Amino acid sequence: MDPLKICFLASEVAPFAKTGGLADVAQALPAHLLSQGHDVRVFMPLYGKIDSEAYEFTPVDFLHDVHLRMGDHTFVFSVFVGRAPGSDVDVYFIHCPQLYHGDHVYTGEWDEHLRFALLTRGAIECCQRMGWGPDIFHCNDWHTALVPIYLKTLYSWDQLFARTKTVLTIHNIAYQGVFPEEVITNLGLDEYRHLFFQADLEKGAISFMKTGILYADVITTVSKTYAREIQTDAYGMGLEGLLRQRAGTVIGIVNGVDYSQWSPQEDTLIPYNYGVDDVAEGKAKNKHHLIEATGLIYDEDAPLIGIVSRLTSQKGFDLTFEALPEALRYLNLRAIILGTGESGIEDHFHWLQRTFPQKVCFHRGYNNELAHLIEAAADIFLMPSRFEPCGLNQMYSLKYGTVPIVRKTGGLADTVEPFNAATGQGTGCVFEHYDRTGFAWALKTALTTYQDGPNWERLRQNGMEVDYSWDKQGAEYETLYRQLAG
């Protein structure tokens, strides 16, 4: 089959800029597509925090000082191209210091709509100047969700895009890009106001995400369960009605994992590598190393609980506020937490560390090496999310033989199968209802199973044998693209 031309737009791409799982997907999925012979070009902003010299970016001569009129503003941008270390994917960086000079990916300032509208239109303008008509524009979240309406309006005259189809992936529907309706002028779409959601205009607002859902050829989400959940009142965040109207074009595809980065056999960031055959020995060595490095009291019989997460209400850590301190008070176990977020959750984990200084370590912030080491050393991984579009850490945990405790929602429901001690099948401890009783049951089940040697070995071996590689998950995107491209 002929290769496809795929233009991939994202607000963040690892390792250049990352605040969440979107950046990992934006790095790994294009890499998979390129490995299958497709022509993939990724576009993102050149934020001020990105060290272009360290990555050896190259200016694109014919994309220098491009003038783009957007309403009352004229922006001038240039384009640099670079590659992530160890990757062959060309990433094109829209360089516009007027909008991207700061150190933050997202600012929440008055010009936020312009920052990502420029990324969107800039990518389309670059395709024109390249003479490159993509078969697929793949947009991600609200930041690039205006691609479909731009192609149907300002760029409808250009036959270069006559056969182009659009895919909008919703990574987290909670973030919708809602702005005052006056910004339509700055988007250059004044004469197309009738194409926006009229009920929103009457309230004086527009939504980038909603506009993308209206006009994209296909909407994807990052798990099958989440695709169903966001069409319900409980999870749709106000967009459930529109998504139900487009139900036939809403598709769930679970994110993949880059096992070249997240595999205990290959991981260069952990002191002791291991596989399925020596998981017990490998994890014991890594646990000993981590426990001593964090200053906790090591006990080979004490299970280690790990958390690596944004500490937000979405992640469900309020469910742990009773059960985890009680378990630490009466049982011989350890806990290491890595993350940052809402002050109330941070304060709780600080309190937990002060209350159990020999059992608990809370590292505020993010540290990639520590994240890898927690996955390799921990016996149990906590991810009790209120909602979870996909989640990656539960899939990392499976590969590292770290048993995940998750709630049955979104991608967690699709990737973690409840363990059945009678049959020996399953990969984790799953609770259904979002309440503290459910979490307490799951924690107790995991700790009880830990004491049952044969069942525990079976459980973590099951997880390590599951395949969520991009070779598998990426093939679903390829099938979708080909169906769209005809």
C-alpha positions in Angstrom: 0.0 0.0 0.0 1.1 3.6 -0.7 2.5 5.5 2.2 0.3 8.2 3.7 1.1 11.9 4.3 0.3 12.8 7.9 0.5 16.3 9.4 0.5 15.9 13.2 -0.1 19.0 15.3 0.3 19.2 19.1 0.9 21.9 21.7 3.6 19.7 23.3 6.0 17.0 22.1 8.4 15.1 24.3 11.2 15.7 25.1 11.0 19.3 23.9 8.0 20.4 26.0 6.0 18.2 28.3 3.2 18.7 30.9 1.4 15.4 30.5 0.7 12.3 28.4 -0.1 14.2 25.2 3.7 15.0 24.8 4.5 11.3 25.0 1.9 10.4 22.4 3.0 13.2 20.1 6.5 11.8 20.2 5.8 8.1 20.0 2.9 7.8 17.5 4.6 9.8 14.7 7.7 7.7 15.3 5.7 4.5 14.8 4.0 5.9 11.7 7.4 6.9 10.2 8.7 3.4 10.9 5.9 2.0 8.8 7.0 4.1 5.9 4.6 7.0 6.1 5.5 10.7 5.5 5.0 12.2 8.9 5.6 15.9 9.8 5.0 17.2 13.3 4.3 20.8 14.2 4.6 22.5 17.6 5.5 26.0 19.0 9.1 26.9 19.7 8.6 27.9 23.3 11.2 30.1 25.0 12.1 27.3 27.3 13.3 25.0 24.5 17.0 25.1 24.0 17.2 25.0 20.2 21.0 24.8 20.2 21.1 21.8 22.4 18.8 19.9 19.9 20.6 21.3 16.8 17.6 22.8 15.2 18.0 24.0 11.6 16.2 27.0 10.1 14.0 26.3 7.1 15.1 28.8 4.5 11.8 29.2 2.6 9.9 29.5 5.9 11.6 32.6 7.2 9.7 35.7 8.2 6.3 34.5 7.1 3.7 37.2 7.6 0.3 36.1 8.7 -2.6 38.4 9.2 -5.1 37.4 11.9 -7.9 39.9 12.5 -6.3 43.0 13.9 -2.9 41.4 14.3 -0.1 40.6 11.9 2.3 38.0 13.2 5.7 37.2 11.7 7.0 33.7 12.2 9.9 31.5 11.0 10.3 27.7 11.2 13.0 25.5 12.5 13.2 21.8 12.0 14.8 19.3 14.5 14.6 15.8 15.8 14.3 14.2 19.2 17.4 12.3 20.3 17.3 8.8 18.8 14.4 9.7 16.5 14.1 10.3 12.7 10.8 12.2 12.9 11.0 15.8 11.6 9.5 18.2 14.1 8.8 21.7 12.7 8.9 24.5 15.3 6.8 27.6 14.7 9.1 30.4 16.0 7.2 33.5 17.0 8.8 35.2 20.0 5.9 37.6 20.2 3.7 34.7 21.4 6.1 32.0 22.6 8.8 33.9 24.4 7.9 32.7 27.9 9.0 29.6 29.8 5.5 28.1 30.0 3.7 25.8 27.5 0.3 27.2 28.7 0.0 30.7 30.1 -3.7 31.4 30.6 -3.0 35.0 29.5 -5.3 37.1 27.2 -3.5 35.9 24.1 -3.7 32.2 24.7 -6.2 31.8 21.8 -3.8 33.5 19.5 -0.8 31.3 20.5 -2.5 28.2 19.4 -4.4 29.7 16.4 -1.0 30.7 15.1 0.3 27.2 15.6 -2.7 25.9 13.7 -2.7 28.3 10.8 1.1 28.3 10.7 1.2 24.6 10.1 -1.3 24.9 7.2 0.7 27.8 5.7 3.8 25.7 6.0 2.1 22.8 4.1 1.2 25.3 1.3 4.8 26.6 1.0 6.1 23.0 1.0 3.6 22.0 -1.7 2.7 19.1 0.5 -0.9 18.1 0.7 -1.5 15.8 3.7 -3.9 12.9 3.5 -4.5 13.5 7.2 -4.3 16.4 9.5 -4.2 14.9 13.0 -5.0 17.5 15.6 -4.8 17.0 19.4 -7.0 18.6 22.0 -8.4 22.1 21.9 -5.1 23.8 21.0 -5.2 22.6 17.4 -9.0 21.8 17.1 -9.6 24.7 14.6 -7.8 22.9 11.8 -11.1 21.5 10.4 -12.9 24.8 10.3 -9.9 26.6 8.8 -9.7 24.0 6.0 -13.4 24.5 5.3 -13.2 28.3 5.2 -10.0 30.3 4.8 -8.2 27.5 3.0 -11.1 25.9 1.1 -9.9 27.5 -2.2 -6.6 25.5 -2.1 -6.8 22.3 -4.1 -3.7 21.1 -2.2 -6.1 20.1 0.6 -9.0 18.9 -1.6 -8.6 15.3 -0.4 -7.3 16.0 3.1 -9.3 14.5 6.0 -9.1 15.6 9.7 -8.8 13.6 12.9 -9.3 15.3 16.3 -8.0 13.4 19.3 -9.5 14.3 22.7 -6.9 13.6 25.3 -8.8 15.2 28.1 -12.2 16.7 27.5 -12.0 18.8 30.7 -9.9 21.3 28.8 -12.0 22.9 26.0 -10.3 26.2 25.1 -13.3 28.5 25.9 -12.8 32.1 25.0 -15.0 35.3 24.7 -16.8 35.3 21.3 -14.9 38.5 20.4 -11.8 36.5 19.6 -13.5 35.3 16.4 -12.2 38.5 14.9 -8.6 37.7 15.9 -9.0 34.2 14.5 -9.7 35.7 11.1 -13.1 34.0 11.0 -15.5 37.0 11.4 -17.4 36.2 8.2 -17.9 32.6 9.3 -19.5 33.3 12.7 -22.5 31.3 11.5 -20.4 28.2 11.6 -19.7 28.4 15.3 -22.0 26.8 17.9 -24.8 29.4 18.0 -26.0 28.7 21.6 -22.4 29.5 22.8 -22.3 32.8 20.8 -25.6 33.8 22.5 -23.8 33.4 25.8 -20.8 35.4 24.5 -18.4 32.5 24.2 -16.8 30.1 21.7 -15.1 26.7 22.4 -12.1 25.5 20.3 -12.9 21.9 21.3 -16.5 22.1 20.5 -15.8 23.7 17.1 -13.3 20.8 16.3 -16.0 18.2 17.3 -18.4 19.9 14.9 -16.2 19.8 11.9 -13.5 17.1 12.2 -14.1 14.1 10.0 -13.4 11.7 12.9 -13.1 12.2 16.6 -10.9 9.8 18.5 -10.3 9.5 22.2 -7.4 7.7 24.0 -9.4 4.7 25.2 -12.5 2.8 24.2 -14.2 3.2 27.6 -13.5 7.0 27.6 -15.1 7.2 24.1 -18.3 5.9 25.7 -18.0 7.8 28.9 -17.7 11.3 27.3 -21.0 10.7 25.7 -22.7 10.6 29.1 -23.8 13.4 31.4 -21.4 12.3 34.1 -18.2 12.6 32.0 -19.0 14.7 28.9 -18.2 18.1 30.6 -21.1 19.7 28.7 -20.2 18.2 25.3 -22.0 14.9 25.7 -25.0 16.0 23.6 -22.8 17.0 20.6 -20.7 13.9 21.0 -23.9 11.7 21.0 -24.9 13.4 17.8 -21.6 12.4 16.3 -21.5 9.0 17.9 -20.8 7.2 14.6 -17.5 9.1 14.2 -16.3 8.9 17.8 -13.7 6.1 18.1 -11.6 5.0 21.1 -8.0 3.9 20.6 -5.8 3.2 23.6 -2.5 5.0 23.7 0.6 2.9 23.2 3.7 2.7 25.3 7.2 3.3 24.1 8.9 0.2 25.4 12.3 1.5 24.3 11.9 4.0 27.2 9.7 2.0 29.6 10.9 -1.6 29.9 12.8 -3.0 32.9 15.0 -5.0 30.5 16.2 -1.9 28.6 15.8 0.9 31.1 19.0 2.9 31.5 17.7 4.9 34.4 17.4 2.0 36.9 20.4 0.4 38.6 19.2 -3.2 38.1 17.6 -4.5 34.9 15.3 -7.5 34.9 12.7 -9.4 33.0 9.9 -11.9 33.6 12.3 -14.6 34.5 14.0 -12.7 37.3 11.4 -10.2 38.3 11.5 -11.0 42.0 15.3 -10.6 42.3 15.4 -7.5 40.1 12.6 -5.7 41.9 14.1 -6.6 45.3 17.4 -5.0 44.3 15.8 -1.9 43.0 13.6 -1.6 46.0 16.6 -1.8 48.4 18.4 0.8 46.4 15.5 3.2 46.3 14.5 2.8 50.0 18.0 3.5 51.1 18.3 6.5 48.7 15.2 8.1 50.2 16.3 7.5 53.8 13.5 5.1 54.7 13.9 2.0 56.8 14.5 -1.0 54.6 12.7 -4.2 55.4 12.6 -6.9 52.7 9.2 -8.1 53.8 7.6 -4.7 53.6 5.7 -4.0 50.4 6.4 -0.7 48.7 3.6 1.5 47.4 4.5 3.9 44.6 2.7 7.0 43.2 3.9 9.0 40.2 1.2 11.5 39.2 -0.1 15.0 38.9 -1.7 15.6 42.2 -5.1 16.9 41.1 -8.6 16.0 42.0 -9.0 14.1 38.8 -6.5 11.6 40.0 -8.6 10.5 43.0 -6.1 10.8 45.8 -8.8 12.1 48.2 -9.8 8.4 48.3 -6.5 7.5 50.0 -6.8 10.1 52.8 -8.2 7.5 55.3 -7.1 4.1 54.1 -3.5 4.8 53.4 -2.7 6.4 56.8 -4.5 3.5 58.5 -2.5 0.9 56.6 0.8 2.7 57.3 -0.1 2.9 61.0 -0.9 -0.8 61.5 1.0 -2.6 58.7 4.6 -3.0 57.7 4.7 -1.2 54.4 6.4 1.8 52.7 5.2 4.5 50.4 7.1 6.8 48.0 5.2 9.6 46.3 6.4 11.7 43.3 4.3 14.6 42.0 3.0 18.1 42.3 -0.3 19.8 42.0 -3.2 21.0 44.2 -2.1 22.3 47.6 -4.6 20.3 49.6 -3.2 17.0 48.2 0.4 18.1 48.5 -0.3 19.1 52.1 -1.8 15.7 52.8 1.3 13.9 51.5 3.6 16.2 53.4 1.6 15.4 56.5 1.9 11.7 55.7 5.7 12.0 55.5 5.9 13.9 58.8 3.7 11.4 60.5 5.5 8.3 59.2 9.1 9.5 58.6 10.5 6.0 58.4 7.9 4.7 56.1 6.9 7.5 53.7 8.9 9.8 51.3 7.1 12.6 49.4 9.2 14.1 46.6 7.4 17.3 45.4 7.9 18.0 41.7 8.8 15.7 38.8 12.0 13.7 38.3 12.2 11.4 35.3 14.9 9.1 36.8 13.0 8.8 40.0 9.8 8.0 38.1 11.5 5.1 36.4 13.0 3.9 39.7 9.7 4.0 41.5 8.2 1.8 38.7 11.1 -0.6 39.0 11.1 -0.8 42.8 7.5 -0.5 43.9 5.3 -3.6 44.4 2.0 -1.7 44.2 1.2 1.4 42.2 -1.8 3.6 43.2 -3.9 5.2 40.4 -7.4 5.6 41.9 -8.6 8.2 39.3 -12.0 9.9 39.3 -11.7 9.8 35.5 -8.8 8.8 33.3 -9.0 9.3 29.5 -6.2 6.8 29.0 -3.4 6.9 31.6 0.2 5.7 30.9 1.6 4.9 34.3 -0.7 1.9 34.8 0.7 0.4 31.6 4.3 1.2 32.7 3.5 -0.5 36.0 2.3 -3.7 34.2 5.5 -3.9 32.2 7.6 -3.4 35.4 5.8 -6.1 37.3 4.3 -3.4 39.6 0.7 -4.3 40.4 -1.7 -1.3 39.8 -4.6 -0.4 42.0 -7.0 1.5 39.7 -10.6 2.5 39.4 -12.7 1.1 36.6 -12.9 4.1 34.4 -11.6 5.3 31.0 -8.3 3.8 29.9 -7.8 2.1 33.3 -10.8 -0.1 32.6 -9.4 -1.0 29.2 -5.9 -1.8 30.3 -6.1 -3.4 33.7 -8.0 -6.6 34.2 -9.2 -7.5 37.7 -7.1 -10.4 39.2 -9.0 -13.6 40.0 -7.1 -15.7 42.4 -9.2 -18.8 41.6 -8.3 -18.7 37.9 -4.9 -16.9 38.1 -6.1 -14.5 35.4 -5.9 -10.7 35.6 -3.3 -8.0 35.9 -4.3 -5.7 38.8 -6.7 -4.7 41.6 -9.7 -2.8 40.2 -12.5 -1.1 42.2 -15.6 0.2 40.5 -17.4 2.9 42.6 -15.6 6.2 43.3 -15.7 6.1 47.1 -13.2 5.5 49.9 -14.7 2.1 50.7 -14.0 0.9 47.2 -10.4 2.1 47.4 -9.9 0.6 50.9 -11.1 -2.8 49.6 -8.7 -2.7 46.6 -5.7 -1.7 48.8 -6.6 -4.5 51.3 -6.9 -7.0 48.4 -3.5 -6.0 47.0 -1.8 -6.3 50.3 -3.4 -9.7 51.1 -2.4 -11.0 47.7 1.1 -9.8 48.3 1.4 -12.2 51.2 0.3 -15.1 48.9 3.6 -15.7 47.1 2.4 -17.9 44.2 -0.6 -15.7 43.4 1.5 -12.6 43.6 4.1 -14.0 41.2 1.3 -15.0 38.8 -0.3 -11.6 39.0 2.8 -9.6 38.2 3.9 -12.0 35.5 0.5 -11.6 33.9 1.1 -7.8 33.7 4.6 -8.1 32.3 3.3 -10.2 29.5 0.7 -7.7 28.3 1.6 -5.8 25.1 0.6 -2.2 24.8 3.3 -1.2 22.4 2.8 1.3 19.6 3.4 -1.4 17.1 0.0 -2.7 18.2 -1.9 0.4 19.1 -0.4 2.5 16.2 -1.8 -0.1 13.7 -5.3 1.0 14.7 -4.5 4.6 13.7 -3.1 3.4 10.4 -6.3 1.5 9.7 -8.4 4.6 10.6 -6.2 6.9 8.4 -6.5 4.6 5.4 -10.3 4.3 5.8 -10.5 8.1 5.8 -8.1 8.6 2.9 -10.0 6.1 0.8 
